[in-house]
Amino acid sequence: MSEQKRIPQHVAIIMDGNGRWAELRGKERCEGHAAGVEPVRASLRAAVRHGVKFLTLYAFSTENWGRPAAEVDALMELFCQCVVNEAPELIRQGVRVCMIGERSRFSEKVQKALSEIERQTASGETLTLILALNYSSRSEITRAVQRIAHRVATGELAPEQICEETLSQALDTAPWPDPDLIVRTSGEQRLSNFLLWQASYAELWFPEVLWPDFTEKEFDRAIEEYARRDRRFGLVKGK
Ligand code: FPP
């Protein structure tokens, strides 16, 4: 098991600091987002090299719709460009792309691009890249509770049968294990509505580096930090 080798099976990243990176250079915020694409490539390369099986990236939160329209539009365009341009390399690396979040709010163009990359990479077995798009944890949990309530209303499930696994299986993340390590760049130390249920036993790592400056070396550092952590899952070591 990868746990014994002290390699996290699932790493999740809150890619923060694009705006600050741009502002520090007198650039538009959108340029910071564009500069955030290379660190995505670097993280993927490093994750594959370490044998990480799942990489979740928080790319667009439900709250991000509240940003200026020009920034939202630029991000949508960037997502579309990326999924088209990066497809050959993702396929070559054996990366399977999946999504969490509510995609129905995206334009038809974005939805089509997302479905296309999922279809093209469906047979990837090296690593699953999970993009959190129009995602927030509270919204995900609310939708999960609605699904469960529906099953109860139709008589398929009795209220007393509801357990933690019922909720886990109703979440967008049902197919995958919980993250072992959550990284947030830019020095901010909060989860900002990201994988709140799934983060219960995750190790957290908050490097100061802004996302556009995140390199393979930074990813290696996160893995090294994880290897030093003593994960007990509420138990007593050695018992
Ligand atoms: C947060 O930084 C970043 C985002 C909201 C967008 C993340 C998108 C990318 C890195 C583009 C490439 C991604 C993929 C998956 C192709 P911020 O704007 O909140 O930074 P700030 O806190 O400094 O303002």
Residues whose N, C-alpha, C, O or C-beta is under 5 A from the ligand:
A	BS01	FPP	M15 D16 G17 N18 G19 R20 W21 H33 G36 V37 V40 Y58 A59 C82
